[in-house]
Amino acid sequence: MAQLFMQYREYAGQGLLVAVFLCALLYLAFCYRDGRKWLLVYTSCVVFVLAFCPLLSNLYYRFVGDDTYRRLLWLLPITIAISAVAVYVIQKERRMLLPVILLIVLCGAFTYKSTPSTPVRKAENLYQLPQDVIDVGDYFNGVSERKGRDIWVAIPVSFIPYIRQYTTHVNLFYGREMLDPGWNGGNDLYDTMQDVCINIDIVDHYQCDYVIYTHDQCMSDDYEKHGYELETIIDDYYYVLRNTRFDAQDEG
Amino acid sequence: MKIFLLVVWLILLPLGIGMPITLQRERDTLGVKAMQSFLTGYFVVLGIFQILSTIAVLLHLTMTQLTMVSICVYVPLAFFGYGVYFMKLIRPGRALFEDRREGLKGFSACFYVLAVLLMIAQIAAGFYYETPNADDAYYLAEALEAYEKDTLYTLDPYSGYPMEFDVRHSLSGFPLFYSFLGRISGVHPTIIAHTVWPPVVILLAYITQLLIGMTLVSREYASLYLFLIGLLNLFGNTSRFATENYLLTRTWQGKAMLSGLVIPAIFWVFLYYLSKFDTRYRQRESIYYDSGKTAYRREYVTGIITLSLITLTGLFASTMSLFLLTVLVGILVVLLAVYFKKPLMILNIVFLPALIILAYAVLYVFLR
């Protein structure tokens, strides 16, 4: 039950808009006797009851297996009920227009305000991906075309969510699951790619075609001794090392 | 050329496909009919794509085959739709649309302008700002795998390794739809998802809300209703799980379509039934309704078809629909059956949508 309440709080945020919604439902419940009351008020009541029903939530967890039960609250017709009741009120008294608008603005929160969970930033291109990801992706598309196969790359951690949205000719040894706080698995290549000094023995072990590291990082040992060669530097920041051991194989 | 192809496939095709269903409904203004056709057309397009993509995934077909079959289904449907429209248009007799231009003045027109401006601002913000989300690493990489590798849910989107069948994601078709649009227009699926598709979803969400507004409040005040919806979307970021937040910042993800479009559309269908069959409601809002037997039957049947298509669109957006739509439709049916005191009439409405949900639930359990 405590977990359900926490999920409700996560959904409602500071809860002011939900409070406005509840007031709208009360207005509908007392002023309307037709089917609209049944559709909006009673439906919302049942959804609220189900949202806090341990039996249904247990069934849900057993069937789906994750903590997304809060999505049941999407069924609450919050915007529909608030807007409809606001219109009913304004219909009766037009002077209520400005207070209603102010209420919505003050009780809500601006959607395009950047937050850690939803960063909002100026789009750099039509893909709406970081431009450096596209520059690196373009480079590897060329490599993949030359070699006639997909290439396996150890990439900087910041590229993980984006690179395969741009090109699937780049294959990875670790993916987005690494960024998930709930992820229990480990990947030593991912771990070392986060370090300032990347352990080249681990990179060697994975037999990557390419390794990309940033200007702020370095390799733990002379990479040429391990068969790697600096092929290019992209955007003056990303160092691209090629594993020369696969050259003969690719040419063959 | 790419823009022309996208205009044809994203605007003209759904509009044509939705016409035969919409024209079965009672007469209305050209604007309302166009909105109904566009919305219903999208429910047909996305609903059919959901069926085709499910079959394609289960039969291990390729993206090329799925694209070819989809084109072969959509194009004749669109021609049929426009054919029906022109046949009805040239047929002598009563005009096809109502003329209510005098109703669009002053107060109402002012709020239509404000509502449209709010909607355009939100669409423009979708172009200007990027709101990255880690879940895209799955959905869009999967769309790109289909586009570039011609595979359907067989490669791990995070790494590129072959993967086991992922029933939870594979039964919803929306990533493959971006691939499909990419294949027919030559535009990269990530551009489709992040830049081309959000205006479509936002427009559909606003059309749904306007149609709800026309039913729930009077026609004169529907524009004010729409404006307030726009305002709530703009100031609805009360938490990262709020539906308004999903609609504007994760528009291309199925969850946004489900919460911002499909769930309101279900309310629209049931409100539509209410406005037609609830005498108390009709008297209070002075709603005129042709209560003849044929009109009644047509409204009833088109409502069932629309609800079934919305159910399929929900499944297209997310397998989460299996749970959410079952609960929502279940609640609405029970409540309305009690209210109308005609359980059979209400149960008939959801028979087909319930069968669709049941079929997918069986598939989900069987493939899990």
Interface residues (C-beta under 8 A of the other chain):
Chain A: E10 Y11 A12 G13 Q14 G15 L16 L17 V18 R33 D34 G35 R36 W38 L39 Y42 T43 V46 V47 L50 Y60 F63 V64 T68 R70 R71 L72 L73 W74 L75 P77 I78 T79 I80 I82 S83 A84 A86 V87 Y88 I90 Q91 V100 I101 I104 V105 C107 G108 A109 F110 T111 Y112 K113 T115 S117 T118 P119 V120 R121 K122 A123 E124 L126 Y127 Q128 L129 D150 I160 P161 Y162 R164 Q165 Y166 T167 T168 H169 V170 N171 L172 F173 Y174 G175 R176 E177 L179 D180
Chain B: A125 F127 Y128 Y129 E130 T131 P132 N133 A134 D136 A137 Y138 L140 A141 L144 E145 E148 K149 L155 D156 P157 Y158 S159 G160 Y161 H188 T190 I191 H194 T195 Q209 I212 G213 L216 V217 S218 Y221 L224 Y225 L228 I229 L231 L232 N233 L234 F235 G236 N237 T238 S239 R240 F241 A242 T243 E244 N245 L248 T249 R250 K255 L258 S259 I263 P264 F267 F270 L271 L274 D278 R280 Y281 R284 M320 F323 L324 V327 L328 I331 L332 L335 L336 V338 Y339 F340
